[in-house]
Structure formats: C-alpha cells, structure tokens
Amino acid sequence: DQVLEGEATMETIDLIEKTARVIADTADCAIGFSAANMVLKGVTGFRDDYEEHVRYGKCLGSLEQPVPCVALCPAGVDIPGYIALVAEGRYQDAVRLIRKDNPFPTACALVCEHPCEARCRRNMIDTSVNIRGMKLAAVDNAGHVPAPQKAEPTGKRVAIIGGGPSGLSAAYYLQLMGHQTTVYEMHKQLGGMLYYGIPSYRLPRERLKEDIDTILSTGVEVHLESPVGDGEGCVSMTKLREQYDAIYISIGAHTDKKVGLEGEDARGVISAVEMLGELADGGTIDMKGKKVAVIGGGNVAMDVTRSAIRLGAEDVTVVYRRRQVDMTALAEEVRSAIAEGAQIRELHAPVRIETNENNEVTALIAQPKLIGKVGRDGRPAPADSSQPEVRIPCDIVVVAIGQGIETHYFEDAGIPIKHGVIAAENWSAVENAPGVFAGGDCVTGPATAIRAIAAGKVAAANIDNYLGYNHIISTDVEIPAPRIKDYPACGRINVKERDASERKKDFDAVECSLTQEEICQEAGRCLRCDHFGFGILKGGRETKW
C-alpha cells in the first residue's frame, strides 16, 4: 500500500523483498509459502516498476513495448511470435521473424545471455520459459533460410570498421535497405568476439558461419586483415571519409586489461583475450599436465577455465574475490565448469604472482576475504579479513578481468574519446563528425553479443535516415493466433549437455538439440503476453521498424 500511495522509500522495497523471502523460507502452510513466493518473484522480476512508483508515483513509463520479454531484449525480437511459430513446427518462419530484428539467430541461440527471461511473466507461475532453447529449436530444425529480398540500390556506400556482431548487423540491414556496405576487418576471420572470444564448444565455427554466410549473401563486401590506422597496410579514416557516404565504427574489445599484480610480467601469465584468440586462430597453448589458476568471475573466466580443462590441464582453479553466487558469469556456465572438474576458490583476492629464479610462475598468492555490505550493484562487496595469505600452486595464470578498446588512432583522427570509449549519441552519431557513426563495444565498453547486435540495428536505421531515406524493415510472417486454454504450473525443460566426462575431452559442441516432444511442451508454456493483458492494447507486436 505504501508503494501505491506514494509513501514508500527504496528501503521499503528491500523490506518487502526481505519479508517475502523470510515467509517463503519459514511458512508452515502452502498458502503462506505460495503468497510469499508470488510477492518475491514480483519484486525481484519487476523491481524497476516498484522503483518507478517510489520515485515518481506512477507505473513504468516505457510502455511502448508492453510485452515483458520483448521489452528486455536489446534488439526487440518478437519472442512470443517466434515461440508460437516453433510450437506449430514452422521453424523457417520463426527464423525469418527473428532475423527481422537480429541477423544472428544461430549464434544467439547458442550463446545469448537471455536477459528476456528475467521478465518472463511465467515466473509468476513457476519459472521462465526457456526462450533461448526455443530459438535453438528453431535454428536446429529450420535448415537453410535465405535472406529476404533487398530494396532497390540507392547508390550510397557505407564503410563499416569492424566485422563483429555489431558491424555485420548494420551491414545486413543497410544491404536490405539498398545501400552498398564494405566491412574492414583487422583479423583473419569475421565474427569479432563471437569468433575470437567464445570457444568453439559453446559456439561451433560452422554454426557461426551459418549466420555470417546469410549476411554476406546480401552482397556485403569484405576486406579481411585490413586494419584502420596510419601504419603500413592500414586504411586511413581520411581515405574512408572521402570514398564513402557514411562510416560506422564498430570495433570490439580485443585488448586485455592488466590486473596490476606483482609478477604479472612473468612467463606463464597470459590474458583470457590472448588465450581465446590463439585457440580461435587454430593455435594451441601447452597446458597438458599443468596447474592453472584463472583470475575472474565472468563468462570469459568460465570460457578459459573450461578451455584449459580441454587442453589437458591437471588442475584448474578459479580465484574470485567475491562469493560464487555473486559471479557475473551465467549460473549454468559455472555449474558446467565445476562438473568438468574446475575448482572455485571464492572469497580470495589475488595479491601477487610468485615466480622462480627464471621468472616462471610457481604460485598465485591470494588473500582470503570476508563478505561485506551490499554495494550499488546489488552484490555484497568483499571485505578485508585477518586470515593469512593462501598460496595456490600453479604453472599458468590466466587473467580474465575484462577487456579494453583500442581507440588511440581514432582519437588522433579527430573522433572524440571519453573514458576509453568513443563518444557517440544514443542514436549512434559521433559528435562533430558528420556522417560518422559508432556503436557496440567501442561505445558502451565490453557488453553482450545481443547488445552489440542491437547497436548495429540502431545504427543502420539512423545511417539510412542520414543518407536521406526512410526504409522499412518488415516481415510478412503470420503469427498463429493464441489458444484459449489453461496454463497449469509446469516444470521448465532445459537444454541438455553432453556428459561432462566426455565433453571435457574435446572442443565439440556441448549442447544437445531438444526433442520434438520437449519443444512442444516448452513452447506451450508461453503465456502469449503479446495477446493477453496490456500487450493486446498496444497492438501486441511491432511488425516493422
């Protein structure tokens, strides 16, 4: 009542959550447990709505997209639509619908962090629909789905610097609009961090190629091993601005960050970016029979951990200064790493790297921590403890604490840089540089693939507008009408992985396809919020952009 009547504070929300959690954990009757659990799911899944009431006394204002899962998808993919298509076995139509907003359906089906599931209204009944799993079902069963027909050529040319998910997404949509795009990529392969930052056991190269081949089929021109800069063999910004009507900068986060430890320059210390990049290019790193310590707690840390196990490491230990539950890595990635044999040394902050007389790594020294007060990010911060330092014997230390952007040349070329990233408007235009746009990691800092894809989509629309056009991207896929039926509580079907004892021996794909029976059951759990509830009052979906 205090929240609705405008008398609440931010502490009130915390009190609601705490009270509901206590009741859910201690209630002796089903009514108490169920009621408390419903409140708990509401306040955790829709916290921003509560905060909007506390701050402004009204419901969340961003109701242009009232379907919760779609609202939380950075690219605005029509999630209820493609799940309904999957439910009817119309897999090719599902892929067509996804591509209206995301030209990487296969890659995202395998590695997307699925933020959409956090707001799935199914959470109010049991747990969220396996949205990523439904996308996987679509791409696994659709076969080849060609790109849609392009608009008439406009004669306009756009240069795209960076062949990662953001740059290729912009290229795809600009090609559909009739503009000719040319991608300049500094590496040997397209894909950016999808290729160089994600191991093949999570995203097999042939599956990534499916998406890239479809994008290139629209007529995108590509120059590989063509960095933009002022050195030998580089292409200058001045030349690009002379030759093209617009430029989109979408370079990824390919440089590593130093942790700042004593001994970090020792032999045997490598960065996660370096390790994953070497493996992506077909190289290998000698870890057979060695002890490996990984510093970090994100998805990249889990990627190098599981890769080290596959490279034959005798022992792999993840050293993290917070608790395991506070890791930013997806929970399923952490569970999989542990199942494959990794150890998690939580609440241990690296202090220094011990070396021998040959400057070779012999151990990682860590300081045990206490769990402390909750910070602004909602996670308890680590606090100092009086416990003695711990010596973790190892031969190799992999640093996985984040990536950076290489912006020096662009700054010299007059592109504004703030806090290590390119200063661009939220609609991708770069300040004081007419015709130059930027998006993805080089603007936001390292982020997820789906956010990079969304940035490419936004850039394409605004570049099209800058060039004097207003092309529409749409699809004629007809969405099945929802069925009036009961939606009883039902367990979620998760994508299975190969047995840990087998999958840890190779870099083959770890996830298994869903069966038709599993697909039908899981797709049937979708509540069709595009039709039922406020979604239908707003039209249910956006059919074009």
JOTANOR-V905737 format. One record per residue. N is the residue number from 1. RES is the residue in three letters. NEAR is the number of other ideal C-beta (glycine too) atoms within 10 Angstrom. Layout:
N_RES_NEAR ; N_RES_NEAR
This chain:
1_ASP_6 ; 2_GLN_14 ; 3_VAL_19 ; 4_LEU_9 ; 5_GLU_9 ; 6_GLY_12 ; 7_GLU_11 ; 8_ALA_20 ; 9_THR_12 ; 10_MET_11 ; 11_GLU_9 ; 12_THR_15 ; 13_ILE_18 ; 14_ASP_12 ; 15_LEU_13 ; 16_ILE_18 ; 17_GLU_17 ; 18_LYS_12 ; 19_THR_14 ; 20_ALA_20 ; 21_ARG_16 ; 22_VAL_12 ; 23_ILE_16 ; 24_ALA_18 ; 25_ASP_11 ; 26_THR_10 ; 27_ALA_15 ; 28_ASP_7 ; 29_CYS_8 ; 30_ALA_8 ; 31_ILE_9 ; 32_GLY_13 ; 33_PHE_15 ; 34_SER_12 ; 35_ALA_15 ; 36_ALA_19 ; 37_ASN_17 ; 38_MET_15 ; 39_VAL_17 ; 40_LEU_20 ; 41_LYS_18 ; 42_GLY_17 ; 43_VAL_20 ; 44_THR_14 ; 45_GLY_18 ; 46_PHE_18 ; 47_ARG_14 ; 48_ASP_10 ; 49_ASP_14 ; 50_TYR_20 ; 51_GLU_15 ; 52_GLU_17 ; 53_HIS_19 ; 54_VAL_17 ; 55_ARG_12 ; 56_TYR_11 ; 57_GLY_13 ; 58_LYS_9 ; 59_CYS_11 ; 60_LEU_15 ; 61_GLY_8 ; 62_SER_10 ; 63_LEU_11 ; 64_GLU_9 ; 65_GLN_16 ; 66_PRO_19 ; 67_VAL_28 ; 68_PRO_25 ; 69_CYS_28 ; 70_VAL_24 ; 71_ALA_17 ; 72_LEU_17 ; 73_CYS_25 ; 74_PRO_21 ; 75_ALA_24 ; 76_GLY_20 ; 77_VAL_25 ; 78_ASP_27 ; 79_ILE_29 ; 80_PRO_24 ; 81_GLY_26 ; 82_TYR_28 ; 83_ILE_28 ; 84_ALA_25 ; 85_LEU_26 ; 86_VAL_27 ; 87_ALA_22 ; 88_GLU_13 ; 89_GLY_15 ; 90_ARG_21 ; 91_TYR_20 ; 92_GLN_17 ; 93_ASP_24 ; 94_ALA_30 ; 95_VAL_25 ; 96_ARG_22 ; 97_LEU_26 ; 98_ILE_29 ; 99_ARG_24 ; 100_LYS_25 ; 101_ASP_23 ; 102_ASN_28 ; 103_PRO_28 ; 104_PHE_30 ; 105_PRO_27 ; 106_THR_26 ; 107_ALA_25 ; 108_CYS_28 ; 109_ALA_25 ; 110_LEU_24 ; 111_VAL_23 ; 112_CYS_25 ; 113_GLU_19 ; 114_HIS_23 ; 115_PRO_15 ; 116_CYS_24 ; 117_GLU_24 ; 118_ALA_16 ; 119_ARG_20 ; 120_CYS_24 ; 121_ARG_21 ; 122_ARG_22 ; 123_ASN_19 ; 124_MET_14 ; 125_ILE_16 ; 126_ASP_15 ; 127_THR_16 ; 128_SER_20 ; 129_VAL_27 ; 130_ASN_25 ; 131_ILE_25 ; 132_ARG_19 ; 133_GLY_25 ; 134_MET_25 ; 135_LYS_26 ; 136_LEU_24 ; 137_ALA_29 ; 138_ALA_28 ; 139_VAL_23 ; 140_ASP_17 ; 141_ASN_18 ; 142_ALA_20 ; 143_GLY_9 ; 144_HIS_9 ; 145_VAL_19 ; 146_PRO_10 ; 147_ALA_18 ; 148_PRO_15 ; 149_GLN_7 ; 150_LYS_13 ; 151_ALA_16 ; 152_GLU_7 ; 153_PRO_12 ; 154_THR_17 ; 155_GLY_10 ; 156_LYS_20 ; 157_ARG_16 ; 158_VAL_27 ; 159_ALA_25 ; 160_ILE_33 ; 161_ILE_25 ; 162_GLY_30 ; 163_GLY_29 ; 164_GLY_31 ; 165_PRO_35 ; 166_SER_35 ; 167_GLY_31 ; 168_LEU_31 ; 169_SER_31 ; 170_ALA_32 ; 171_ALA_31 ; 172_TYR_29 ; 173_TYR_28 ; 174_LEU_29 ; 175_GLN_24 ; 176_LEU_23 ; 177_MET_25 ; 178_GLY_17 ; 179_HIS_25 ; 180_GLN_18 ; 181_THR_29 ; 182_THR_18 ; 183_VAL_26 ; 184_TYR_23 ; 185_GLU_24 ; 186_MET_20 ; 187_HIS_21 ; 188_LYS_12 ; 189_GLN_18 ; 190_LEU_25 ; 191_GLY_25 ; 192_GLY_27 ; 193_MET_25 ; 194_LEU_27 ; 195_TYR_25 ; 196_TYR_20 ; 197_GLY_25 ; 198_ILE_22 ; 199_PRO_19 ; 200_SER_19 ; 201_TYR_21 ; 202_ARG_20 ; 203_LEU_22 ; 204_PRO_18 ; 205_ARG_14 ; 206_GLU_10 ; 207_ARG_18 ; 208_LEU_23 ; 209_LYS_16 ; 210_GLU_17 ; 211_ASP_26 ; 212_ILE_25 ; 213_ASP_11 ; 214_THR_20 ; 215_ILE_24 ; 216_LEU_19 ; 217_SER_12 ; 218_THR_19 ; 219_GLY_14 ; 220_VAL_21 ; 221_GLU_15 ; 222_VAL_18 ; 223_HIS_14 ; 224_LEU_13 ; 225_GLU_11 ; 226_SER_17 ; 227_PRO_17 ; 228_VAL_22 ; 229_GLY_17 ; 230_ASP_12 ; 231_GLY_8 ; 232_GLU_5 ; 233_GLY_8 ; 234_CYS_15 ; 235_VAL_18 ; 236_SER_14 ; 237_MET_23 ; 238_THR_11 ; 239_LYS_12 ; 240_LEU_20 ; 241_ARG_18 ; 242_GLU_8 ; 243_GLN_12 ; 244_TYR_18 ; 245_ASP_18 ; 246_ALA_24 ; 247_ILE_23 ; 248_TYR_31 ; 249_ILE_29 ; 250_SER_31 ; 251_ILE_28 ; 252_GLY_27 ; 253_ALA_25 ; 254_HIS_22 ; 255_THR_13 ; 256_ASP_19 ; 257_LYS_16 ; 258_LYS_13 ; 259_VAL_17 ; 260_GLY_9 ; 261_LEU_18 ; 262_GLU_12 ; 263_GLY_19 ; 264_GLU_15 ; 265_ASP_11 ; 266_ALA_18 ; 267_ARG_13 ; 268_GLY_19 ; 269_VAL_23 ; 270_ILE_19 ; 271_SER_23 ; 272_ALA_26 ; 273_VAL_23 ; 274_GLU_17 ; 275_MET_26 ; 276_LEU_23 ; 277_GLY_18 ; 278_GLU_14 ; 279_LEU_20 ; 280_ALA_21 ; 281_ASP_12 ; 282_GLY_7 ; 283_GLY_9 ; 284_THR_9 ; 285_ILE_20 ; 286_ASP_10 ; 287_MET_21 ; 288_LYS_10 ; 289_GLY_10 ; 290_LYS_19 ; 291_LYS_21 ; 292_VAL_28 ; 293_ALA_29 ; 294_VAL_32 ; 295_ILE_25 ; 296_GLY_25 ; 297_GLY_24 ; 298_GLY_18 ; 299_ASN_20 ; 300_VAL_26 ; 301_ALA_27 ; 302_MET_28 ; 303_ASP_25 ; 304_VAL_30 ; 305_THR_31 ; 306_ARG_26 ; 307_SER_25 ; 308_ALA_25 ; 309_ILE_22 ; 310_ARG_19 ; 311_LEU_20 ; 312_GLY_13 ; 313_ALA_23 ; 314_GLU_14 ; 315_ASP_18 ; 316_VAL_26 ; 317_THR_21 ; 318_VAL_28 ; 319_VAL_24 ; 320_TYR_28 ; 321_ARG_20 ; 322_ARG_20 ; 323_ARG_16 ; 324_GLN_16 ; 325_VAL_11 ; 326_ASP_18 ; 327_MET_22 ; 328_THR_16 ; 329_ALA_23 ; 330_LEU_15 ; 331_ALA_10 ; 332_GLU_12 ; 333_GLU_19 ; 334_VAL_22 ; 335_ARG_14 ; 336_SER_22 ; 337_ALA_26 ; 338_ILE_16 ; 339_ALA_15 ; 340_GLU_19 ; 341_GLY_16 ; 342_ALA_23 ; 343_GLN_14 ; 344_ILE_18 ; 345_ARG_19 ; 346_GLU_19 ; 347_LEU_21 ; 348_HIS_25 ; 349_ALA_17 ; 350_PRO_24 ; 351_VAL_15 ; 352_ARG_15 ; 353_ILE_24 ; 354_GLU_19 ; 355_THR_18 ; 356_ASN_11 ; 357_GLU_5 ; 358_ASN_8 ; 359_ASN_11 ; 360_GLU_14 ; 361_VAL_24 ; 362_THR_17 ; 363_ALA_20 ; 364_LEU_29 ; 365_ILE_17 ; 366_ALA_23 ; 367_GLN_18 ; 368_PRO_18 ; 369_LYS_20 ; 370_LEU_13 ; 371_ILE_17 ; 372_GLY_13 ; 373_LYS_7 ; 374_VAL_11 ; 375_GLY_10 ; 376_ARG_6 ; 377_ASP_9 ; 378_GLY_8 ; 379_ARG_15 ; 380_PRO_16 ; 381_ALA_16 ; 382_PRO_22 ; 383_ALA_11 ; 384_ASP_11 ; 385_SER_14 ; 386_SER_6 ; 387_GLN_12 ; 388_PRO_8 ; 389_GLU_12 ; 390_VAL_15 ; 391_ARG_12 ; 392_ILE_19 ; 393_PRO_13 ; 394_CYS_24 ; 395_ASP_20 ; 396_ILE_24 ; 397_VAL_27 ; 398_VAL_28 ; 399_VAL_27 ; 400_ALA_28 ; 401_ILE_18 ; 402_GLY_18 ; 403_GLN_20 ; 404_GLY_17 ; 405_ILE_22 ; 406_GLU_16 ; 407_THR_19 ; 408_HIS_10 ; 409_TYR_17 ; 410_PHE_24 ; 411_GLU_11 ; 412_ASP_12 ; 413_ALA_17 ; 414_GLY_13 ; 415_ILE_22 ; 416_PRO_15 ; 417_ILE_15 ; 418_LYS_11 ; 419_HIS_6 ; 420_GLY_11 ; 421_VAL_18 ; 422_ILE_27 ; 423_ALA_15 ; 424_ALA_25 ; 425_GLU_12 ; 426_ASN_10 ; 427_TRP_13 ; 428_SER_26 ; 429_ALA_19 ; 430_VAL_23 ; 431_GLU_12 ; 432_ASN_10 ; 433_ALA_21 ; 434_PRO_9 ; 435_GLY_17 ; 436_VAL_26 ; 437_PHE_28 ; 438_ALA_28 ; 439_GLY_32 ; 440_GLY_36 ; 441_ASP_28 ; 442_CYS_30 ; 443_VAL_26 ; 444_THR_18 ; 445_GLY_15 ; 446_PRO_22 ; 447_ALA_18 ; 448_THR_20 ; 449_ALA_27 ; 450_ILE_23 ; 451_ARG_20 ; 452_ALA_33 ; 453_ILE_29 ; 454_ALA_24 ; 455_ALA_31 ; 456_GLY_32 ; 457_LYS_25 ; 458_VAL_22 ; 459_ALA_32 ; 460_ALA_30 ; 461_ALA_21 ; 462_ASN_20 ; 463_ILE_27 ; 464_ASP_25 ; 465_ASN_12 ; 466_TYR_20 ; 467_LEU_20 ; 468_GLY_9 ; 469_TYR_14 ; 470_ASN_8 ; 471_HIS_19 ; 472_ILE_12 ; 473_ILE_19 ; 474_SER_12 ; 475_THR_18 ; 476_ASP_8 ; 477_VAL_20 ; 478_GLU_11 ; 479_ILE_23 ; 480_PRO_14 ; 481_ALA_9 ; 482_PRO_17 ; 483_ARG_9 ; 484_ILE_6 ; 485_LYS_7 ; 486_ASP_4 ; 487_TYR_14 ; 488_PRO_8 ; 489_ALA_9 ; 490_CYS_14 ; 491_GLY_10 ; 492_ARG_15 ; 493_ILE_20 ; 494_ASN_13 ; 495_VAL_19 ; 496_LYS_13 ; 497_GLU_18 ; 498_ARG_15 ; 499_ASP_10 ; 500_ALA_17 ; 501_SER_10 ; 502_GLU_11 ; 503_ARG_21 ; 504_LYS_20 ; 505_LYS_12 ; 506_ASP_12 ; 507_PHE_17 ; 508_ASP_12 ; 509_ALA_18 ; 510_VAL_23 ; 511_GLU_19 ; 512_CYS_12 ; 513_SER_16 ; 514_LEU_24 ; 515_THR_12 ; 516_GLN_11 ; 517_GLU_9 ; 518_GLU_17 ; 519_ILE_24 ; 520_CYS_16 ; 521_GLN_16 ; 522_GLU_25 ; 523_ALA_25 ; 524_GLY_14 ; 525_ARG_24 ; 526_CYS_23 ; 527_LEU_20 ; 528_ARG_23 ; 529_CYS_24 ; 530_ASP_25 ; 531_HIS_16 ; 532_PHE_15 ; 533_GLY_15 ; 534_PHE_12 ; 535_GLY_21 ; 536_ILE_16 ; 537_LEU_9 ; 538_LYS_15 ; 539_GLY_10 ; 540_GLY_21 ; 541_ARG_19 ; 542_GLU_16 ; 543_THR_16 ; 544_LYS_8 ; 545_TRP_15
